[in-house]
């Protein structure tokens, strides 16, 4: 039987996205309401592999040093693990939108191992996210999307830059 996957965005989906769009300090960390309850239920009761897919603009640069990112990210991961939510894989793109990297959502470069792989059922898999780019990612590899509509314009400039 083919494995279904939930590809889940991190910022704005599992944790609230800070106003500056960088979760780089513990003071900015706030979990999305009821996220442990809902993802815990999914992990316990449904047959989906969980994969985190996140764009982290310029991670490793002066504007987004890894020394600030990893402690907060590791706490997020540990908190979910403590609630029975374990991610099979964590995929992080570190580029900026203007770079148009093939690994940056909505492009599918981070997901090549899942595409055309007979072990995975992408048609019955989902991308869960809060940006238009998450919905476009699902469309780009033949999956379904669950759009958490906090700001329906988030990511729209990134999609526009892909077509020019």
Secondary structure as GFF3:
##gff-version 3
##sequence-region A 1 164
A	DSSP	beta_strand	4	8	.	.	.	ID=ss1
A	DSSP	three_ten_helix	26	28	.	.	.	ID=ss2
A	DSSP	alpha_helix	35	45	.	.	.	ID=ss3
A	DSSP	beta_strand	48	55	.	.	.	ID=ss4
A	DSSP	alpha_helix	66	82	.	.	.	ID=ss5
A	DSSP	beta_strand	89	93	.	.	.	ID=ss6
A	DSSP	three_ten_helix	97	99	.	.	.	ID=ss7
A	DSSP	three_ten_helix	109	111	.	.	.	ID=ss8
A	DSSP	three_ten_helix	122	124	.	.	.	ID=ss9
A	DSSP	beta_strand	126	129	.	.	.	ID=ss10
A	DSSP	alpha_helix	132	140	.	.	.	ID=ss11
A	DSSP	beta_strand	144	147	.	.	.	ID=ss12
A	DSSP	alpha_helix	156	163	.	.	.	ID=ss13
###
